[in-house]
Amino acid sequence: DSYADVRQVIMINSENAEVAGAQHGFLDKFKSCFIDDNRYEYLLQGLGNTLIITFFAIILSVILGTLIAIVRARHERRGGWRIPNMLCQLYLTIMRGTPTMVQLLIIYYVVFASADVNKILVAVIAFGLNSAAYIAEVIRSGIMSVDEGQMEAGRSLGLSYGKTMRLIILPQAFKNVLPAMGNELITLLKETSISGYIGLVDLTKGSDIIRSITYEAMMPLGVVACLYLIIVLGLNAGVRKLEKRLRKSERK
C-alpha cells in the first residue's frame, strides 16, 4: 500500500492557465484533503477526542479548584488550616509556573511511564490539574467577594461550615466569577491542541496528519481553526445565557 498519492504539477507562463487553475484549485484541494481516502475521518476523530478531553478536564478542574479555593479562603479569613494552605500554595506555584506542555509530557512519560494508560485519560488529568490552579484563584476571589456576614448568618441558623459554604457562599461566588470562569474554560479548550505531543489525535493533530499526506497546509489548518472558533462561540453563548438566567433569578 502506498503511503501517499503525489501529483505532478507543471507551471507555465500563461495568464489564462493560471486563472483556470485558480478556479479549480480550491475544489481540488478540498477533495484531496478531506474526500480522498476519507481523510475527513481524522478531523472527526480529533474533534471527538478534543470534546471528551475538554469536558472531563473541566469537571476535574472545577472540583479540585473549588476545594483549593475553600482551603485558601478559609485560611485567609479565619486563620488555621496552615499546612493545607501551604500545600495548596505550593501546588498553585508549580502549576502556574511551568508550561502546560511540560506538565503533559511529565505526566505521560514520567508519571505513567510504566503503566499502560489511555492517552485520553492522561490528557484529562494533565489539563484538569493545570486548569484547576487557575480556577482555584478565580473561585477564591469570588468567595472573598461575598460578605463575611453571609457565613455568620448561616452559622447562626445552625448550619455547619460545610453546609453554609455549599448552600450560601459558593452559589454567590460562582455567580460573581462566572465570566472569568468562562474565559478559563475557553483557554482550556484551546490548550488541548498540544495533545498531539503524546501521540493523541486531537483536532490539531488530525490536521497535521492530513497535511503530512497531502502536503497542503492551508486547507486543513483553516478548517480546524473554524471548528475551534465555532466551539468557542458556542461556549460563549452558553456562558452569556447562564449569566442572564442568574440575573433574572436575582431580581426575583
C-alpha positions as CSV (number, residue, x, y, z in Angstrom):
1,D,0.0,0.0,0.0
2,S,1.3,3.4,-0.9
3,Y,1.9,6.0,1.9
4,A,0.9,9.0,-0.2
5,D,-0.6,9.9,-3.5
6,V,1.5,12.5,-5.3
7,R,0.6,14.6,-8.3
8,Q,2.9,16.3,-10.8
9,V,2.3,20.0,-11.2
10,I,3.6,21.8,-14.3
11,M,3.8,25.6,-14.2
12,I,3.6,27.5,-17.5
13,N,3.8,31.2,-18.2
14,S,0.2,31.7,-19.3
15,E,-2.2,34.1,-17.6
16,N,-5.3,32.1,-18.8
17,A,-3.9,28.8,-17.5
18,E,-3.2,30.4,-14.1
19,V,-6.8,31.8,-13.9
20,A,-8.3,28.4,-14.8
21,G,-6.1,26.7,-12.3
22,A,-7.2,29.1,-9.6
23,Q,-10.9,28.4,-10.4
24,H,-10.5,24.7,-9.8
25,G,-7.7,24.8,-7.2
26,F,-10.0,25.2,-4.1
27,L,-12.2,22.2,-5.0
28,D,-9.2,20.1,-5.9
29,K,-7.5,20.9,-2.6
30,F,-10.7,20.3,-0.6
31,K,-11.2,16.9,-2.3
32,S,-7.6,15.9,-1.7
33,C,-7.6,17.0,1.9
34,F,-11.0,15.6,3.1
35,I,-12.7,13.4,0.5
36,D,-9.9,11.2,-0.9
37,D,-9.4,8.1,1.3
38,N,-12.0,9.5,3.7
39,R,-9.4,11.8,5.3
40,Y,-12.1,13.8,7.0
41,E,-12.3,11.0,9.5
42,Y,-9.0,12.3,11.0
43,L,-10.8,15.5,11.9
44,L,-13.9,13.7,13.2
45,Q,-11.7,11.5,15.4
46,G,-9.8,14.6,16.6
47,L,-12.9,16.6,17.3
48,G,-14.4,13.8,19.4
49,N,-11.2,13.4,21.4
50,T,-10.9,17.2,21.9
51,L,-14.5,17.4,23.2
52,I,-14.1,14.4,25.5
53,I,-10.8,15.8,27.0
54,T,-12.3,19.3,27.4
55,F,-15.5,18.0,29.1
56,F,-13.8,15.8,31.7
57,A,-10.9,18.2,32.3
58,I,-13.5,20.9,33.1
59,I,-15.2,18.7,35.6
60,L,-11.9,17.8,37.3
61,S,-10.6,21.4,37.3
62,V,-13.8,22.8,38.8
63,I,-14.0,20.2,41.6
64,L,-10.3,20.4,42.5
65,G,-10.2,24.2,42.1
66,T,-13.2,24.7,44.4
67,L,-11.6,22.6,47.1
68,I,-8.4,24.6,46.9
69,A,-10.3,27.9,46.9
70,I,-12.2,26.9,50.0
71,V,-9.0,26.0,51.8
72,R,-7.3,29.2,50.9
73,A,-10.3,31.4,51.6
74,R,-10.8,29.7,55.0
75,H,-7.1,30.3,55.9
76,E,-7.2,34.0,54.8
77,R,-10.4,34.9,56.7
78,R,-10.1,32.8,59.9
79,G,-6.5,31.5,60.0
80,G,-5.9,27.9,60.8
81,W,-5.5,25.2,58.1
82,R,-1.9,26.3,57.8
83,I,-0.4,23.1,56.4
84,P,-3.3,22.5,53.8
85,N,-2.9,26.1,52.8
86,M,0.8,25.8,52.3
87,L,0.3,22.6,50.2
88,C,-2.3,24.5,48.1
89,Q,0.1,27.4,47.5
90,L,2.9,25.0,46.5
91,Y,0.5,23.3,44.0
92,L,-0.6,26.7,42.6
93,T,3.0,27.9,42.2
94,I,4.2,24.8,40.4
95,M,1.1,24.5,38.1
96,R,1.1,28.2,37.2
97,G,4.8,28.5,36.9
98,T,5.5,25.7,34.4
99,P,4.3,25.3,30.8
100,T,1.2,23.1,30.2
101,M,3.1,21.1,27.6
102,V,5.9,20.3,30.0
103,Q,3.3,19.1,32.6
104,L,1.6,16.9,29.9
105,L,4.9,15.3,28.9
106,I,5.9,14.7,32.5
107,I,2.6,13.0,33.4
108,Y,2.8,10.8,30.3
109,Y,6.5,10.0,30.1
110,V,7.3,10.0,33.8
111,V,4.3,9.5,36.0
112,F,2.6,6.9,33.8
113,A,5.8,5.7,32.1
114,S,5.5,2.1,33.3
115,A,1.7,1.9,33.1
116,D,-0.4,1.2,30.0
117,V,-2.8,4.1,30.4
118,N,-5.2,5.5,27.9
119,K,-3.8,8.7,26.4
120,I,-7.2,10.5,26.7
121,L,-7.1,9.8,30.4
122,V,-3.6,11.2,30.6
123,A,-4.7,14.4,28.8
124,V,-7.7,14.8,31.0
125,I,-5.6,14.5,34.1
126,A,-2.9,16.9,32.8
127,F,-5.2,19.6,31.6
128,G,-7.6,19.2,34.6
129,L,-4.7,19.7,37.1
130,N,-3.3,22.6,35.2
131,S,-6.7,24.4,34.8
132,A,-7.6,23.7,38.5
133,A,-4.8,26.1,39.5
134,Y,-6.3,29.0,37.7
135,I,-9.9,28.0,38.5
136,A,-9.0,27.9,42.2
137,E,-7.8,31.5,42.2
138,V,-10.9,32.6,40.3
139,I,-13.3,30.9,42.7
140,R,-11.3,32.1,45.7
141,S,-11.7,35.7,44.6
142,G,-15.4,35.0,44.3
143,I,-15.6,33.6,47.8
144,M,-13.7,36.6,49.2
145,S,-16.2,39.0,47.4
146,V,-19.1,37.5,49.4
147,D,-19.7,39.5,52.6
148,E,-18.5,37.6,55.7
149,G,-21.8,38.3,57.3
150,Q,-23.3,35.6,55.0
151,M,-21.2,33.0,56.7
152,E,-22.1,34.3,60.1
153,A,-25.8,34.3,59.2
154,G,-25.6,30.7,58.0
155,R,-23.8,29.5,61.2
156,S,-26.3,31.4,63.4
157,L,-29.1,29.4,61.8
158,G,-27.4,26.2,62.9
159,L,-25.8,25.2,59.6
160,S,-22.3,23.7,59.7
161,Y,-19.4,25.3,58.0
162,G,-19.6,22.9,55.0
163,K,-23.3,23.4,54.5
164,T,-23.0,27.2,54.8
165,M,-20.3,27.2,52.2
166,R,-22.2,24.8,49.9
167,L,-25.6,26.4,50.1
168,I,-24.9,30.1,50.7
169,I,-21.4,31.2,49.9
170,L,-20.5,29.1,46.8
171,P,-23.6,29.9,44.8
172,Q,-23.0,33.6,45.2
173,A,-19.3,33.2,44.5
174,F,-19.9,31.3,41.2
175,K,-22.3,33.9,40.1
176,N,-19.7,36.7,40.7
177,V,-16.9,34.9,38.8
178,L,-18.9,33.2,36.0
179,P,-17.4,35.4,33.2
180,A,-13.8,34.7,34.4
181,M,-14.5,31.0,34.7
182,G,-15.9,31.0,31.1
183,N,-12.7,32.6,29.9
184,E,-10.6,29.9,31.6
185,L,-12.7,27.1,30.2
186,I,-12.2,28.5,26.7
187,T,-8.5,28.7,27.3
188,L,-8.6,25.1,28.5
189,L,-10.3,24.1,25.2
190,K,-7.6,25.7,23.1
191,E,-4.8,24.3,25.2
192,T,-5.9,20.8,24.3
193,S,-4.4,21.4,20.9
194,I,-1.0,20.3,22.3
195,S,-2.3,16.8,23.0
196,G,-0.5,15.6,19.8
197,Y,2.8,15.7,21.6
198,I,1.9,12.4,23.3
199,G,0.6,10.9,20.1
200,L,-3.0,11.6,20.8
201,V,-5.2,12.5,17.7
202,D,-7.0,15.7,18.6
203,L,-8.2,18.4,16.1
204,T,-4.8,19.9,15.6
205,K,-3.1,16.5,15.2
206,G,-5.8,15.4,12.8
207,S,-5.0,18.4,10.5
208,D,-1.3,17.6,10.9
209,I,-1.8,14.1,9.6
210,I,-3.8,15.4,6.6
211,R,-1.0,17.9,5.9
212,S,1.7,15.3,6.0
213,I,-0.2,13.2,3.5
214,T,-1.3,15.9,1.0
215,Y,1.5,18.5,1.6
216,E,-1.3,21.1,1.8
217,A,-1.3,23.2,5.0
218,M,-3.8,26.0,4.5
219,M,-6.9,23.9,3.9
220,P,-6.8,21.5,6.9
221,L,-5.5,24.2,9.3
222,G,-8.2,26.6,8.1
223,V,-10.9,24.1,8.8
224,V,-9.5,23.3,12.2
225,A,-9.4,27.0,13.1
226,C,-13.0,27.3,12.0
227,L,-14.0,24.3,14.2
228,Y,-12.3,25.8,17.2
229,L,-14.0,29.1,16.6
230,I,-17.4,27.5,16.4
231,I,-16.9,25.6,19.6
232,V,-15.7,28.8,21.4
233,L,-18.7,30.8,20.1
234,G,-20.9,28.0,21.5
235,L,-19.3,28.2,24.9
236,N,-19.6,32.0,24.9
237,A,-23.2,31.8,24.1
238,G,-23.8,29.2,26.9
239,V,-22.0,31.4,29.5
240,R,-24.0,34.5,28.4
241,K,-27.2,32.6,28.6
242,L,-26.4,31.3,32.1
243,E,-25.5,34.8,33.2
244,K,-28.8,36.2,32.1
245,R,-30.7,33.4,33.9
246,L,-28.8,34.1,37.1
247,R,-29.6,37.8,36.8
248,K,-33.3,37.0,36.4
249,S,-33.3,34.8,39.5
250,E,-31.5,37.5,41.4
251,R,-34.2,40.1,40.5
252,K,-36.9,37.7,41.6
